[in-house]
Amino acid sequence: MNNSHVPPRRDGAPWRITVRKTADGVGVYNPTRRKLGLVIFMVFWLCGWSAGEWFALSEILRPGSPLVVDLFLLVWVSLWTLGGLAVLAVVAWNLVGVEKLFLVEGGGVVVERGIGPLTRRKVYRVDQVGEIGFAHQLGSRRAEGILSGGAVRFFADGKPQSFGIDLDDEETHRVVSLMQDFVGRHRPQPAATGETGERNGGDATP
């Protein structure tokens, strides 16, 4: 199953996420919703950041400057550098960031987020996963991590997790339905009373 074999969206627009089904399970590919206005603003900001970085470093390396001034600039440029790296990460996420969800037929749920080769992966057993739904309907407990603003919320071992950054309601509903169906099919079922009694060597008949 991929996007060409599913019903069209209600608004007639193409699906932004891609869903593929193979013998190994189901994969959901969620590229970032690129905010070009934000990217352009941050690129201009980085131009100014570069000028400030160059000025501070040149002053630190200039011979004869007072030690107090050098120490102040060293602290300032360290914080300035961290700020610039954070903005670079936001720009990179908006341009090439991606989320991936894998529902593995062996009984696993895998969530990946990353920028190119820099990817973080979380793996959960299907019996750990429950309470799958829309994030705004599952209370105020937030998932852990910077990229925790996914529209799909689920719990693994009692801890809130998320997937689907910037998904709209229709995309969220689609992912929630896939996850609920998958977990429902793969979660171990409790043994029947009669079967339990037989395994324990007892008579299930009252």
Accessible surface in RSA format (square Angstrom, percent):
REM  Atomic radii and reference values for relative SASA: ProtOr
REM  Chains: A
REM  Algorithm: Lee & Richards
REM  Probe-radius: 1.40
REM  Slices: 20
REM RES _ NUM      All-atoms   Total-Side   Main-Chain    Non-polar    All polar
REM                ABS   REL    ABS   REL    ABS   REL    ABS   REL    ABS   REL
RES MET A   1    80.53  41.7  48.28  32.0  32.25  76.8  25.89  22.0  54.64  72.4
RES ASN A   2    42.56  29.3  42.56  41.1   0.00   0.0   5.83  14.0  36.73  35.5
RES ASN A   3    39.91  27.5  28.50  27.5  11.41  27.5  22.46  54.1  17.45  16.9
RES SER A   4    91.05  76.9  51.42  68.6  39.63  91.3  56.06 119.4  34.99  49.0
RES HIS A   5   136.51  74.6 103.05  71.6  33.45  85.6  72.49  74.7  64.02  74.5
RES VAL A   6    26.56  17.5   9.84   8.9  16.71  40.3  12.54  10.9  14.02  38.0
RES PRO A   7   104.99  76.5  96.70  88.1   8.29  30.1 103.22  85.2   1.77  11.0
RES PRO A   8   114.32  83.3  94.93  86.5  19.39  70.5 102.10  84.3  12.22  76.0
RES ARG A   9    24.23  10.2  18.18   9.3   6.05  14.4   1.74   2.4  22.48  13.6
RES ARG A  10   202.16  84.9 162.45  82.8  39.71  94.6  83.92 114.7 118.24  71.7
RES ASP A  11    96.53  67.6  56.93  56.7  39.60  93.6  47.93 112.8  48.61  48.5
RES GLY A  12    61.73  76.1   0.00   N/A  61.73  76.1  30.77  84.4  30.96  69.3
RES ALA A  13    43.80  40.3  34.38  53.1   9.42  21.4  40.27  56.7   3.54   9.4
RES PRO A  14   119.79  87.3 100.03  91.2  19.77  71.8 111.12  91.7   8.67  53.9
RES TRP A  15    42.65  17.1  22.71  11.0  19.94  46.8  22.71  12.1  19.94  32.3
RES ARG A  16    54.38  22.8  38.59  19.7  15.79  37.6  45.42  62.1   8.96   5.4
RES ILE A  17     0.00   0.0   0.00   0.0   0.00   0.0   0.00   0.0   0.00   0.0
RES THR A  18    32.64  23.2  32.12  32.6   0.52   1.2  10.77  14.5  21.87  33.1
RES VAL A  19     0.00   0.0   0.00   0.0   0.00   0.0   0.00   0.0   0.00   0.0
RES ARG A  20   134.88  56.6 133.86  68.2   1.03   2.4  49.62  67.8  85.27  51.7
RES LYS A  21   114.62  55.9  96.98  59.5  17.65  42.0  41.76  37.6  72.86  77.6
RES THR A  22    85.63  60.9  69.86  70.8  15.78  37.6  71.91  96.6  13.72  20.7
RES ALA A  23   103.06  94.8  65.19 100.6  37.87  86.1  78.15 110.1  24.91  66.0
RES ASP A  24   109.27  76.5 104.07 103.6   5.20  12.3  29.88  70.3  79.39  79.2
RES GLY A  25     6.01   7.4   0.00   N/A   6.01   7.4   4.54  12.5   1.47   3.3
RES VAL A  26    12.14   8.0   8.60   7.8   3.53   8.5   9.94   8.6   2.19   5.9
RES GLY A  27    17.38  21.4   0.00   N/A  17.38  21.4  12.90  35.4   4.48  10.0
RES VAL A  28     2.45   1.6   0.00   0.0   2.45   5.9   0.72   0.6   1.74   4.7
RES TYR A  29    99.18  46.3  98.87  56.3   0.31   0.8  62.63  47.1  36.55  45.1
RES ASN A  30     3.17   2.2   2.09   2.0   1.08   2.6   0.00   0.0   3.17   3.1
RES PRO A  31    25.11  18.3  25.11  22.9   0.00   0.0  25.11  20.7   0.00   0.0
RES THR A  32    13.40   9.5   4.30   4.4   9.10  21.7   9.58  12.9   3.82   5.8
RES ARG A  33    92.42  38.8  89.19  45.5   3.23   7.7  49.33  67.4  43.09  26.1
RES ARG A  34   126.28  53.0 102.07  52.0  24.22  57.7  29.70  40.6  96.59  58.5
RES LYS A  35    94.16  45.9  86.84  53.3   7.32  17.4  80.72  72.7  13.44  14.3
RES LEU A  36   109.11  60.8 105.14  75.2   3.97  10.0 105.14  73.8   3.97  10.7
RES GLY A  37    55.46  68.4   0.00   N/A  55.46  68.4  40.13 110.1  15.33  34.3
RES LEU A  38    64.89  36.1  55.47  39.7   9.42  23.7  59.93  42.1   4.97  13.4
RES VAL A  39    12.32   8.1  12.12  11.0   0.20   0.5  12.32  10.7   0.00   0.0
RES ILE A  40   101.32  57.7  99.52  74.1   1.80   4.4 101.32  73.0   0.00   0.0
RES PHE A  41   130.81  65.4 125.64  77.8   5.18  13.5 130.18  78.9   0.63   1.8
RES MET A  42    32.37  16.8  32.37  21.4   0.00   0.0  32.03  27.2   0.34   0.5
RES VAL A  43    69.76  45.9  69.42  62.8   0.34   0.8  69.42  60.3   0.34   0.9
RES PHE A  44   147.20  73.6 138.54  85.8   8.66  22.5 138.81  84.2   8.39  24.0
RES TRP A  45    88.28  35.4  77.54  37.5  10.74  25.2  58.40  31.1  29.88  48.5
RES LEU A  46    20.88  11.6  20.52  14.7   0.35   0.9  20.81  14.6   0.07   0.2
RES CYS A  47    80.37  60.8  66.81  74.5  13.55  31.9  30.27  76.7  50.09  54.0
RES GLY A  48    44.51  54.9   0.00   N/A  44.51  54.9  36.51 100.2   8.00  17.9
RES TRP A  49    34.99  14.0  33.72  16.3   1.27   3.0  33.74  18.0   1.26   2.0
RES SER A  50    55.87  47.2  50.56  67.5   5.31  12.2  34.09  72.6  21.78  30.5
RES ALA A  51    63.19  58.1  51.74  79.9  11.45  26.0  60.46  85.1   2.73   7.2
RES GLY A  52    18.20  22.4   0.00   N/A  18.20  22.4  17.47  47.9   0.73   1.6
RES GLU A  53    26.88  15.4  26.88  20.3   0.00   0.0  14.95  28.9  11.94   9.7
RES TRP A  54   181.38  72.8 177.22  85.8   4.16   9.8 153.18  81.7  28.20  45.7
RES PHE A  55   115.10  57.6 115.10  71.3   0.00   0.0 115.10  69.8   0.00   0.0
RES ALA A  56     0.27   0.3   0.27   0.4   0.00   0.0   0.27   0.4   0.00   0.0
RES LEU A  57    78.03  43.5  78.03  55.8   0.00   0.0  78.03  54.8   0.00   0.0
RES SER A  58    40.05  33.8  27.90  37.2  12.15  28.0  31.12  66.3   8.93  12.5
RES GLU A  59    40.28  23.1  40.09  30.3   0.19   0.5   4.41   8.5  35.88  29.3
RES ILE A  60    37.56  21.4  26.46  19.7  11.10  26.7  26.46  19.1  11.10  30.1
RES LEU A  61   143.03  79.7 118.41  84.7  24.62  61.9 122.44  86.0  20.59  55.4
RES ARG A  62   122.95  51.6 114.69  58.5   8.26  19.7  55.22  75.5  67.73  41.0
RES PRO A  63   120.34  87.7  98.47  89.8  21.87  79.5 109.46  90.4  10.88  67.6
RES GLY A  64    83.39 102.8   0.00   N/A  83.39 102.8  42.00 115.3  41.39  92.7
RES SER A  65    17.38  14.7   1.77   2.4  15.62  36.0   2.74   5.8  14.65  20.5
RES PRO A  66    82.41  60.1  70.89  64.6  11.52  41.9  82.41  68.0   0.00   0.0
RES LEU A  67   128.04  71.3 118.74  85.0   9.30  23.4 120.38  84.5   7.66  20.6
RES VAL A  68   117.62  77.4 116.31 105.3   1.31   3.2 116.63 101.3   0.98   2.7
RES VAL A  69    66.03  43.4  64.03  58.0   2.00   4.8  66.03  57.4   0.00   0.0
RES ASP A  70    29.09  20.4  28.18  28.0   0.91   2.1   9.95  23.4  19.14  19.1
RES LEU A  71    96.85  53.9  95.96  68.7   0.89   2.2  96.55  67.8   0.30   0.8
RES PHE A  72   133.82  67.0 127.52  79.0   6.30  16.4 132.83  80.5   0.99   2.8
RES LEU A  73    21.66  12.1  21.66  15.5   0.00   0.0  21.66  15.2   0.00   0.0
RES LEU A  74    93.11  51.9  93.11  66.6   0.00   0.0  93.11  65.4   0.00   0.0
RES VAL A  75    94.29  62.0  91.20  82.6   3.09   7.5  94.29  81.9   0.00   0.0
RES TRP A  76    88.02  35.3  84.93  41.1   3.09   7.3  59.98  32.0  28.04  45.5
RES VAL A  77     8.34   5.5   8.34   7.6   0.00   0.0   8.34   7.2   0.00   0.0
RES SER A  78    54.41  46.0  46.63  62.2   7.78  17.9  33.16  70.6  21.25  29.8
RES LEU A  79   119.34  66.5 110.91  79.3   8.43  21.2 111.45  78.3   7.89  21.2
RES TRP A  80    68.42  27.5  63.93  30.9   4.49  10.5  67.69  36.1   0.73   1.2
RES THR A  81    40.99  29.2  40.99  41.6   0.00   0.0  35.93  48.3   5.06   7.6
RES LEU A  82   113.98  63.5 108.61  77.7   5.38  13.5 108.96  76.5   5.03  13.5
RES GLY A  83    30.92  38.1   0.00   N/A  30.92  38.1  29.76  81.7   1.16   2.6
RES GLY A  84     0.00   0.0   0.00   N/A   0.00   0.0   0.00   0.0   0.00   0.0
RES LEU A  85    96.06  53.5  90.90  65.0   5.16  13.0  91.22  64.1   4.84  13.0
RES ALA A  86    57.87  53.2  48.07  74.2   9.79  22.3  56.30  79.3   1.57   4.2
RES VAL A  87    25.36  16.7  25.02  22.7   0.34   0.8  25.36  22.0   0.00   0.0
RES LEU A  88    78.05  43.5  74.80  53.5   3.25   8.2  75.08  52.7   2.97   8.0
RES ALA A  89    50.06  46.0  43.11  66.5   6.95  15.8  48.91  68.9   1.15   3.0
RES VAL A  90    55.96  36.8  53.27  48.2   2.69   6.5  55.92  48.6   0.04   0.1
RES VAL A  91    14.74   9.7  14.49  13.1   0.25   0.6  14.74  12.8   0.00   0.0
RES ALA A  92    31.77  29.2  27.19  42.0   4.58  10.4  31.63  44.5   0.14   0.4
RES TRP A  93    31.71  12.7  31.71  15.3   0.00   0.0  23.77  12.7   7.94  12.9
RES ASN A  94     9.05   6.2   9.04   8.7   0.00   0.0   0.00   0.0   9.04   8.7
RES LEU A  95    71.16  39.6  67.73  48.5   3.43   8.6  67.73  47.6   3.43   9.2
RES VAL A  96    87.73  57.7  73.46  66.5  14.27  34.4  77.35  67.2  10.38  28.1
RES GLY A  97     1.72   2.1   0.00   N/A   1.72   2.1   0.00   0.0   1.72   3.9
RES VAL A  98    26.11  17.2  25.54  23.1   0.57   1.4  25.59  22.2   0.52   1.4
RES GLU A  99     0.81   0.5   0.72   0.5   0.10   0.2   0.72   1.4   0.10   0.1
RES LYS A 100    68.69  33.5  68.69  42.1   0.00   0.0  13.95  12.6  54.74  58.3
RES LEU A 101     0.00   0.0   0.00   0.0   0.00   0.0   0.00   0.0   0.00   0.0
RES PHE A 102    73.43  36.7  73.43  45.5   0.00   0.0  73.43  44.5   0.00   0.0
RES LEU A 103     1.43   0.8   0.82   0.6   0.61   1.5   0.94   0.7   0.49   1.3
RES VAL A 104    59.09  38.9  58.02  52.5   1.08   2.6  59.09  51.3   0.00   0.0
RES GLU A 105    63.78  36.6  51.02  38.6  12.76  30.4  30.98  59.9  32.80  26.8
RES GLY A 106    80.58  99.4   0.00   N/A  80.58  99.4  41.19 113.0  39.39  88.2
RES GLY A 107    16.74  20.6   0.00   N/A  16.74  20.6   8.10  22.2   8.64  19.3
RES GLY A 108    13.21  16.3   0.00   N/A  13.21  16.3  11.98  32.9   1.23   2.7
RES VAL A 109     0.00   0.0   0.00   0.0   0.00   0.0   0.00   0.0   0.00   0.0
RES VAL A 110    17.14  11.3  17.14  15.5   0.00   0.0  17.14  14.9   0.00   0.0
RES VAL A 111     4.27   2.8   2.96   2.7   1.32   3.2   2.96   2.6   1.32   3.6
RES GLU A 112    15.68   9.0  15.43  11.7   0.25   0.6   1.84   3.6  13.84  11.3
RES ARG A 113    32.97  13.8  29.37  15.0   3.60   8.6   9.45  12.9  23.52  14.3
RES GLY A 114     7.36   9.1   0.00   N/A   7.36   9.1   6.63  18.2   0.73   1.6
RES ILE A 115    42.65  24.3  40.62  30.3   2.03   4.9  40.62  29.3   2.03   5.5
RES GLY A 116    50.13  61.8   0.00   N/A  50.13  61.8  34.52  94.7  15.61  35.0
RES PRO A 117   134.52  98.0  98.60  89.9  35.92 130.6 111.22  91.8  23.30 144.8
RES LEU A 118   136.66  76.1 126.90  90.8   9.76  24.5 131.91  92.6   4.74  12.8
RES THR A 119    72.50  51.6  36.43  36.9  36.07  86.0  25.92  34.8  46.58  70.4
RES ARG A 120   152.26  63.9 144.87  73.9   7.39  17.6  62.98  86.1  89.28  54.1
RES ARG A 121   153.52  64.5 125.92  64.2  27.60  65.7  29.09  39.8 124.44  75.4
RES LYS A 122    49.22  24.0  44.61  27.4   4.60  11.0  37.68  33.9  11.54  12.3
RES VAL A 123   100.17  65.9  70.95  64.2  29.22  70.4  70.95  61.6  29.22  79.3
RES TYR A 124    21.80  10.2  20.96  11.9   0.84   2.2  19.98  15.0   1.82   2.2
RES ARG A 125   143.60  60.3 141.37  72.1   2.23   5.3  67.90  92.8  75.70  45.9
RES VAL A 126     9.80   6.4   9.80   8.9   0.00   0.0   9.80   8.5   0.00   0.0
RES ASP A 127    72.66  50.9  46.69  46.5  25.96  61.4  14.51  34.1  58.15  58.0
RES GLN A 128    41.49  23.2  27.29  19.9  14.19  33.8   6.82  14.5  34.67  26.3
RES VAL A 129     1.88   1.2   0.00   0.0   1.88   4.5   0.67   0.6   1.22   3.3
RES GLY A 130    17.16  21.2   0.00   N/A  17.16  21.2  16.67  45.8   0.49   1.1
RES GLU A 131   120.44  69.1  96.67  73.1  23.77  56.6  46.72  90.4  73.72  60.2
RES ILE A 132    19.58  11.1   5.05   3.8  14.53  35.0   5.05   3.6  14.53  39.4
RES GLY A 133     9.52  11.7   0.00   N/A   9.52  11.7   9.52  26.1   0.00   0.0
RES PHE A 134    32.46  16.2  32.35  20.0   0.11   0.3  32.35  19.6   0.11   0.3
RES ALA A 135    16.89  15.5  14.04  21.7   2.86   6.5  14.30  20.1   2.59   6.9
RES HIS A 136   138.14  75.5 101.14  70.3  37.00  94.7  91.98  94.8  46.16  53.7
RES GLN A 137   122.80  68.7  90.26  66.0  32.54  77.5  32.03  68.2  90.77  68.8
RES LEU A 138    49.95  27.8  33.46  23.9  16.49  41.4  39.71  27.9  10.25  27.6
RES GLY A 139    55.54  68.5   0.00   N/A  55.54  68.5  40.41 110.9  15.13  33.9
RES SER A 140   109.61  92.6  80.63 107.6  28.98  66.8  56.80 121.0  52.81  74.0
RES ARG A 141   135.12  56.7 127.21  64.8   7.91  18.8  65.81  89.9  69.31  42.0
RES ARG A 142   152.64  64.1 136.14  69.4  16.50  39.3  62.95  86.0  89.69  54.4
RES ALA A 143     8.27   7.6   2.34   3.6   5.94  13.5   2.34   3.3   5.94  15.7
RES GLU A 144   116.42  66.8 103.01  77.9  13.41  31.9  42.65  82.5  73.77  60.2
RES GLY A 145    45.41  56.0   0.00   N/A  45.41  56.0  24.27  66.6  21.14  47.3
RES ILE A 146   173.93  99.0 143.57 107.0  30.36  73.2 151.12 108.8  22.80  61.9
RES LEU A 147    65.93  36.7  59.18  42.3   6.76  17.0  61.22  43.0   4.71  12.7
RES SER A 148     2.83   2.4   2.01   2.7   0.82   1.9   0.94   2.0   1.89   2.7
RES GLY A 149    46.65  57.5   0.00   N/A  46.65  57.5  24.21  66.4  22.43  50.2
RES GLY A 150     2.50   3.1   0.00   N/A   2.50   3.1   0.00   0.0   2.50   5.6
RES ALA A 151    26.34  24.2  18.54  28.6   7.80  17.7  25.23  35.5   1.11   2.9
RES VAL A 152     0.00   0.0   0.00   0.0   0.00   0.0   0.00   0.0   0.00   0.0
RES ARG A 153    13.66   5.7  13.66   7.0   0.00   0.0   0.44   0.6  13.22   8.0
RES PHE A 154     0.24   0.1   0.24   0.1   0.00   0.0   0.24   0.1   0.00   0.0
RES PHE A 155    19.76   9.9  19.15  11.9   0.61   1.6  19.15  11.6   0.61   1.7
RES ALA A 156     4.90   4.5   2.52   3.9   2.38   5.4   2.52   3.5   2.38   6.3
RES ASP A 157   100.36  70.3  69.62  69.3  30.74  72.7  35.17  82.8  65.19  65.0
RES GLY A 158    49.61  61.2   0.00   N/A  49.61  61.2  34.30  94.1  15.32  34.3
RES LYS A 159   118.61  57.9 118.61  72.8   0.00   0.0  62.78  56.5  55.83  59.5
RES PRO A 160     9.26   6.8   9.20   8.4   0.06   0.2   9.20   7.6   0.06   0.4
RES GLN A 161    17.96  10.0  17.92  13.1   0.04   0.1   1.44   3.1  16.52  12.5
RES SER A 162     5.46   4.6   0.75   1.0   4.71  10.9   0.00   0.0   5.46   7.7
RES PHE A 163     0.00   0.0   0.00   0.0   0.00   0.0   0.00   0.0   0.00   0.0
RES GLY A 164     0.00   0.0   0.00   N/A   0.00   0.0   0.00   0.0   0.00   0.0
RES ILE A 165    26.75  15.2  25.36  18.9   1.39   3.4  25.36  18.3   1.39   3.8
RES ASP A 166    54.09  37.9  35.69  35.5  18.40  43.5  12.73  30.0  41.36  41.2
RES LEU A 167    16.04   8.9   0.00   0.0  16.04  40.3   0.00   0.0  16.03  43.1
RES ASP A 168    48.64  34.1  39.72  39.5   8.92  21.1  39.15  92.1   9.50   9.5
RES ASP A 169    99.42  69.6  95.17  94.7   4.24  10.0  27.34  64.3  72.08  71.9
RES GLU A 170    24.94  14.3  21.52  16.3   3.42   8.2  10.59  20.5  14.35  11.7
RES GLU A 171     2.65   1.5   2.65   2.0   0.00   0.0   0.00   0.0   2.65   2.2
RES THR A 172     1.23   0.9   1.23   1.3   0.00   0.0   0.24   0.3   1.00   1.5
RES HIS A 173   110.49  60.4 110.49  76.8   0.00   0.0  67.76  69.8  42.73  49.7
RES ARG A 174    28.62  12.0  24.39  12.4   4.23  10.1  22.73  31.1   5.88   3.6
RES VAL A 175     0.00   0.0   0.00   0.0   0.00   0.0   0.00   0.0   0.00   0.0
RES VAL A 176     9.13   6.0   9.13   8.3   0.00   0.0   9.13   7.9   0.00   0.0
RES SER A 177    47.80  40.4  41.88  55.9   5.92  13.6  33.46  71.3  14.34  20.1
RES LEU A 178    34.70  19.3  31.23  22.3   3.47   8.7  32.52  22.8   2.18   5.9
RES MET A 179     0.00   0.0   0.00   0.0   0.00   0.0   0.00   0.0   0.00   0.0
RES GLN A 180    89.39  50.0  79.11  57.8  10.28  24.5  26.78  57.0  62.61  47.5
RES ASP A 181    82.30  57.7  71.76  71.4  10.54  24.9  28.93  68.1  53.37  53.2
RES PHE A 182     1.71   0.9   1.71   1.1   0.00   0.0   1.71   1.0   0.00   0.0
RES VAL A 183     5.39   3.5   5.39   4.9   0.00   0.0   5.39   4.7   0.00   0.0
RES GLY A 184    47.61  58.7   0.00   N/A  47.61  58.7  33.74  92.6  13.87  31.1
RES ARG A 185   130.02  54.6  93.18  47.5  36.84  87.7  65.07  88.9  64.95  39.4
RES HIS A 186    42.27  23.1  23.27  16.2  19.00  48.6  22.89  23.6  19.38  22.6
RES ARG A 187    95.37  40.0  90.79  46.3   4.58  10.9  37.50  51.2  57.87  35.1
RES PRO A 188    92.39  67.3  69.28  63.2  23.11  84.0  80.55  66.5  11.83  73.5
RES GLN A 189   136.58  76.4 109.19  79.8  27.39  65.2  57.98 123.4  78.60  59.6
RES PRO A 190   121.69  88.7  94.01  85.7  27.68 100.6 105.92  87.5  15.77  98.0
RES ALA A 191    48.43  44.5  17.77  27.4  30.66  69.8  23.83  33.6  24.60  65.2
RES ALA A 192    57.08  52.5  43.72  67.5  13.36  30.4  54.39  76.6   2.69   7.1
RES THR A 193   120.17  85.5 109.65 111.2  10.52  25.1  77.18 103.7  42.99  65.0
RES GLY A 194    26.95  33.2   0.00   N/A  26.95  33.2  21.05  57.8   5.90  13.2
RES GLU A 195    94.31  54.1  91.48  69.2   2.83   6.7  31.16  60.3  63.15  51.6
RES THR A 196    53.16  37.8  53.16  53.9   0.00   0.0  46.17  62.0   6.99  10.6
RES GLY A 197    17.67  21.8   0.00   N/A  17.67  21.8  17.19  47.2   0.48   1.1
RES GLU A 198   126.05  72.4 105.61  79.9  20.44  48.7  36.74  71.1  89.30  72.9
RES ARG A 199   163.18  68.5 124.84  63.6  38.34  91.3  76.11 104.0  87.08  52.8
RES ASN A 200   119.15  82.2  83.28  80.5  35.86  86.4  29.07  70.0  90.07  87.1
RES GLY A 201    72.29  89.2   0.00   N/A  72.29  89.2  37.14 101.9  35.15  78.7
RES GLY A 202    42.48  52.4   0.00   N/A  42.48  52.4  32.79  90.0   9.69  21.7
RES ASP A 203   120.83  84.6  86.01  85.6  34.82  82.3  40.79  96.0  80.05  79.8
RES ALA A 204    52.19  48.0  19.08  29.5  33.11  75.3  27.80  39.1  24.40  64.6
RES THR A 205    99.99  71.1  84.03  85.2  15.96  38.0  56.39  75.7  43.60  65.9
RES PRO A 206   168.12 122.5 101.11  92.2  67.02 243.6 142.04 117.3  26.08 162.1
END  Absolute sums over single chains surface
CHAIN  1 A    12691.6      10014.2       2677.5       8422.6       4269.0
END  Absolute sums over all chains
TOTAL         12691.6      10014.2       2677.5       8422.6       4269.0
